[in-house]
Amino acid sequence: MALNLKTLATRSISAAVFVILLVGCVYWSYISFAIFFFVVSLIGLHEFYKISEKMGAKPFEITGLIFGLLTFFSFFDAGYNEPGSTLYIVNNVQKIARVIAMLGPFVILSIAMFSKAENSVKNALFTIGGIIYVVLPFALLNLIAFREMGCEGSYYTPKLILGIIFLIWSNDTFAYLGGSLFGKNKMIERVSPGKTWEGTIIGILITFGLSFIFNRFIFDLGNYTWPTLGIAVPILATIGDLIESKLKREAGVKDSGNIMPGHGGVLDRFDSLIFVSPFVFVILQLL
């Protein structure tokens, strides 16, 4: 197959812009980090609902987006300040949003009960499923991003978020290279024909090795946290990638969207992080 230089250039430029935007927003400040993933979560939710329509459902998209917005905002770390200050007001508004978000599934199911549309319960379940699958993992990043610093309280730690993302990218890169060079045994061919056991194992092993470098030179979390993540993240990232591949295959679509020329949509780029995020949150609570 001849190399299409135009396509390669498009993919390269798109990838470079994506990496710069992601790393820049995460590292610049907590606000830029939160805004970035807030936008990403809503775009991803929209893509999920479009895929759902290909699978025969008709999610209540506007309702889902509203409750998705409230869900993400519920996890936003507004900090605390004196009564009457802006942060104090935001904090109280956030408490109200959290309560409404928790009632979201029941509200959506109630809407389905009064809906005259065919398969309204199915539509409601896809609406709720999108919030849980897409928005909740991104919202949990708000909690992962803050680490306790002893008596000094908790602080926003962009290196932790970037470290997790770099572990995912490491696994993707070396699994691809390993599979291309040594791959013979297909992993789950009916879901993702390109994935091999050899590539997957190579990706996990190299990523595990890199986690020790993270622990030593980038951000010391102590208690062998990085090595633990070095094993857990690539395994979870692979499962997340397979889940999204299965979702697209059943919907009969190649990409979840076209927001990134040559790379697909938000779900295509963040499928691994979506699955990794909830488990990393639990791991960090336990270690």
C-alpha positions as CSV (number, residue, x, y, z in Angstrom):
1,M,0.0,0.0,0.0
2,A,1.4,3.4,-1.0
3,L,2.1,5.9,1.7
4,N,-0.4,8.7,1.6
5,L,1.6,11.7,2.7
6,K,-1.4,14.0,2.9
7,T,-3.2,11.6,5.3
8,L,0.0,11.1,7.3
9,A,0.5,14.9,7.6
10,T,-3.1,15.4,8.7
11,R,-2.8,12.7,11.4
12,S,0.5,14.0,12.6
13,I,-0.7,17.6,12.9
14,S,-3.9,16.5,14.6
15,A,-2.0,14.3,17.1
16,A,0.5,17.1,17.9
17,V,-2.3,19.6,18.5
18,F,-4.1,17.1,20.7
19,V,-1.0,16.3,22.8
20,I,0.0,20.0,23.3
21,L,-3.6,20.9,24.2
22,L,-4.0,18.0,26.7
23,V,-0.6,18.4,28.4
24,G,-0.9,22.2,28.4
25,C,-4.3,22.2,30.0
26,V,-3.4,19.6,32.6
27,Y,-0.2,21.3,33.6
28,W,-1.2,24.9,33.4
29,S,-3.7,24.9,36.3
30,Y,-6.5,23.0,37.9
31,I,-9.1,25.3,36.2
32,S,-7.7,24.6,32.7
33,F,-7.6,20.9,33.6
34,A,-11.2,20.8,34.7
35,I,-12.5,22.9,31.8
36,F,-10.7,20.6,29.3
37,F,-12.1,17.4,30.7
38,F,-15.5,19.0,31.2
39,V,-15.7,19.8,27.5
40,V,-14.3,16.4,26.6
41,S,-16.8,14.6,28.8
42,L,-19.8,16.3,27.1
43,I,-18.5,15.7,23.6
44,G,-17.8,12.1,24.5
45,L,-21.4,11.8,25.9
46,H,-22.8,13.2,22.6
47,E,-20.7,10.6,20.7
48,F,-22.0,7.8,22.9
49,Y,-25.6,8.9,22.2
50,K,-24.9,8.9,18.5
51,I,-23.5,5.4,18.7
52,S,-26.5,4.3,20.7
53,E,-28.8,5.5,17.9
54,K,-26.9,3.1,15.6
55,M,-27.7,0.3,18.0
56,G,-31.4,1.0,17.9
57,A,-31.9,3.3,20.9
58,K,-33.0,6.9,21.0
59,P,-31.4,8.4,24.2
60,F,-32.9,11.5,25.7
61,E,-29.8,13.5,24.7
62,I,-30.7,16.9,26.1
63,T,-31.7,15.4,29.4
64,G,-28.5,13.3,29.5
65,L,-26.3,16.2,28.7
66,I,-27.9,18.3,31.5
67,F,-27.4,15.5,34.1
68,G,-23.9,14.9,32.6
69,L,-23.0,18.5,33.2
70,L,-24.3,18.3,36.8
71,T,-22.4,15.1,37.4
72,F,-19.1,16.6,36.3
73,F,-19.7,19.8,38.3
74,S,-20.5,17.7,41.4
75,F,-16.9,16.5,41.4
76,F,-15.3,19.9,40.7
77,D,-13.0,21.0,43.5
78,A,-14.2,24.5,44.2
79,G,-12.2,24.7,47.4
80,Y,-13.5,26.4,50.5
81,N,-13.6,30.0,51.5
82,E,-15.3,32.3,53.9
83,P,-19.1,32.8,53.8
84,G,-20.1,35.3,51.2
85,S,-17.1,34.7,49.0
86,T,-17.4,33.5,45.4
87,L,-15.9,30.1,46.2
88,Y,-18.3,29.7,49.1
89,I,-21.3,30.4,46.8
90,V,-19.9,27.9,44.2
91,N,-19.4,25.3,46.9
92,N,-23.1,25.6,47.9
93,V,-24.3,25.5,44.4
94,Q,-22.2,22.4,43.9
95,K,-23.9,20.7,46.8
96,I,-27.3,21.3,45.1
97,A,-25.9,20.0,41.8
98,R,-24.6,16.9,43.5
99,V,-28.0,16.1,45.0
100,I,-29.8,16.6,41.6
101,A,-27.2,14.5,39.8
102,M,-27.7,11.6,42.3
103,L,-31.4,11.7,41.5
104,G,-30.6,11.8,37.7
105,P,-31.2,8.1,36.9
106,F,-34.6,8.1,38.7
107,V,-35.6,11.3,36.9
108,I,-34.6,9.8,33.5
109,L,-36.5,6.6,34.2
110,S,-39.6,8.7,35.2
111,I,-39.3,10.6,31.9
112,A,-39.3,7.2,30.2
113,M,-42.5,6.2,32.0
114,F,-44.4,9.2,30.6
115,S,-42.8,9.0,27.2
116,K,-44.9,7.8,24.3
117,A,-41.8,6.8,22.3
118,E,-41.3,3.1,21.5
119,N,-38.8,1.4,23.8
120,S,-38.7,4.3,26.1
121,V,-37.1,2.3,29.0
122,K,-34.3,1.1,26.7
123,N,-33.8,4.8,25.7
124,A,-33.6,5.8,29.3
125,L,-31.1,3.1,30.2
126,F,-28.8,4.2,27.3
127,T,-29.2,7.7,28.5
128,I,-28.1,6.7,32.0
129,G,-25.4,4.4,30.7
130,G,-23.8,7.2,28.8
131,I,-23.4,9.3,31.9
132,I,-21.9,6.4,33.9
133,Y,-19.6,5.2,31.1
134,V,-18.4,8.6,29.8
135,V,-19.0,11.4,32.3
136,L,-18.4,9.7,35.6
137,P,-14.8,8.5,34.8
138,F,-13.8,12.0,33.6
139,A,-15.4,13.5,36.7
140,L,-13.4,11.2,39.0
141,L,-10.2,12.7,37.5
142,N,-11.1,15.8,39.7
143,L,-10.6,13.6,42.8
144,I,-7.6,11.8,41.5
145,A,-5.8,15.1,40.7
146,F,-5.6,16.1,44.4
147,R,-3.2,14.3,46.7
148,E,-2.9,14.7,50.5
149,M,0.3,16.4,51.5
150,G,0.2,15.6,55.2
151,C,-0.6,18.5,57.5
152,E,-0.4,20.9,54.5
153,G,-3.7,19.6,53.1
154,S,-4.3,18.5,49.5
155,Y,-3.0,20.0,46.4
156,Y,-3.6,19.8,42.7
157,T,-0.9,17.4,41.3
158,P,-0.8,17.6,37.5
159,K,2.2,15.2,37.4
160,L,0.0,12.4,38.7
161,I,-2.6,12.9,36.0
162,L,0.0,13.2,33.3
163,G,1.9,10.2,34.7
164,I,-1.3,8.0,34.3
165,I,-1.9,9.3,30.8
166,F,1.8,8.6,29.9
167,L,1.4,5.1,31.2
168,I,-1.6,4.6,28.9
169,W,0.3,6.1,25.9
170,S,3.3,3.9,26.7
171,N,1.1,0.8,26.7
172,D,-0.5,1.8,23.4
173,T,2.8,2.5,21.7
174,F,4.7,-0.5,22.8
175,A,1.8,-2.9,22.4
176,Y,1.4,-1.7,18.8
177,L,5.2,-2.0,18.1
178,G,5.4,-5.3,19.8
179,G,2.4,-6.6,18.0
180,S,3.7,-5.4,14.6
181,L,7.1,-7.1,15.2
182,F,6.2,-10.2,17.1
183,G,2.5,-10.6,17.1
184,K,1.2,-14.0,16.0
185,N,-1.7,-14.9,18.3
186,K,-4.8,-12.8,18.1
187,M,-6.3,-11.7,21.4
188,I,-10.0,-11.3,20.6
189,E,-10.1,-11.1,16.9
190,R,-13.9,-10.7,16.6
191,V,-13.6,-7.5,18.7
192,S,-10.2,-6.0,17.7
193,P,-8.5,-7.9,14.8
194,G,-5.2,-6.0,15.3
195,K,-4.5,-6.9,18.9
196,T,-2.2,-9.8,19.7
197,W,-1.2,-11.4,23.0
198,E,2.4,-10.8,22.2
199,G,1.9,-7.1,21.7
200,T,-0.3,-6.8,24.8
201,I,2.3,-8.5,27.0
202,I,5.2,-6.4,25.6
203,G,3.2,-3.2,26.2
204,I,2.4,-4.2,29.8
205,L,6.0,-5.2,30.6
206,I,7.6,-2.1,29.2
207,T,5.0,0.2,30.9
208,F,5.6,-1.6,34.2
209,G,9.3,-0.9,33.8
210,L,8.7,2.8,33.1
211,S,6.6,3.1,36.2
212,F,9.8,2.7,38.3
213,I,11.3,5.6,36.5
214,F,8.2,7.7,37.2
215,N,8.5,6.7,40.9
216,R,12.1,7.7,41.0
217,F,12.4,10.8,38.8
218,I,9.0,12.3,38.1
219,F,6.7,12.2,41.2
220,D,7.3,9.9,44.2
221,L,4.0,8.7,45.5
222,G,5.6,6.2,47.9
223,N,4.3,2.7,48.9
224,Y,5.1,1.4,45.4
225,T,2.1,3.2,44.0
226,W,3.6,3.8,40.6
227,P,4.7,0.2,40.1
228,T,1.1,-0.9,41.1
229,L,-0.3,1.5,38.6
230,G,2.4,0.3,36.1
231,I,0.7,-3.1,36.1
232,A,-2.9,-2.1,36.6
233,V,-3.1,0.8,34.1
234,P,-1.9,-1.1,30.9
235,I,-4.2,-4.0,31.7
236,L,-7.2,-1.8,32.3
237,A,-6.4,0.4,29.3
238,T,-6.4,-2.6,27.1
239,I,-9.8,-3.7,28.4
240,G,-11.1,-0.2,27.9
241,D,-9.9,-0.1,24.3
242,L,-11.5,-3.5,23.7
243,I,-14.8,-2.3,25.2
244,E,-15.0,0.7,22.9
245,S,-14.1,-1.4,19.9
246,K,-16.9,-3.8,20.8
247,L,-19.3,-0.9,21.2
248,K,-18.4,0.5,17.7
249,R,-18.5,-3.0,16.1
250,E,-22.0,-3.6,17.4
251,A,-23.0,-0.1,16.2
252,G,-21.4,-0.7,12.8
253,V,-19.3,2.4,12.9
254,K,-15.5,2.9,12.4
255,D,-15.0,5.9,14.6
256,S,-17.0,7.4,17.5
257,G,-16.7,10.9,15.9
258,N,-14.5,13.1,13.7
259,I,-13.4,15.8,16.0
260,M,-9.8,14.8,15.5
261,P,-8.9,14.5,11.7
262,G,-7.4,11.1,11.1
263,H,-7.9,9.9,14.7
264,G,-11.7,9.8,15.2
265,G,-13.6,11.1,18.1
266,V,-13.2,11.7,21.9
267,L,-14.2,8.1,22.7
268,D,-11.6,6.8,20.3
269,R,-8.8,8.9,22.0
270,F,-9.9,8.5,25.6
271,D,-11.4,5.0,25.6
272,S,-8.5,3.7,27.8
273,L,-8.6,6.6,30.3
274,I,-12.4,6.2,30.6
275,F,-11.9,2.6,31.9
276,V,-8.7,3.3,33.9
277,S,-10.0,6.3,35.8
278,P,-12.5,4.6,38.2
279,F,-10.0,1.8,39.1
280,V,-7.1,4.2,39.6
281,F,-9.3,6.2,42.0
282,V,-10.0,3.1,44.0
283,I,-6.3,2.0,44.0
284,L,-5.2,5.4,45.2
285,Q,-7.7,5.2,48.1
286,L,-6.3,1.8,49.1
287,L,-2.6,2.5,48.9
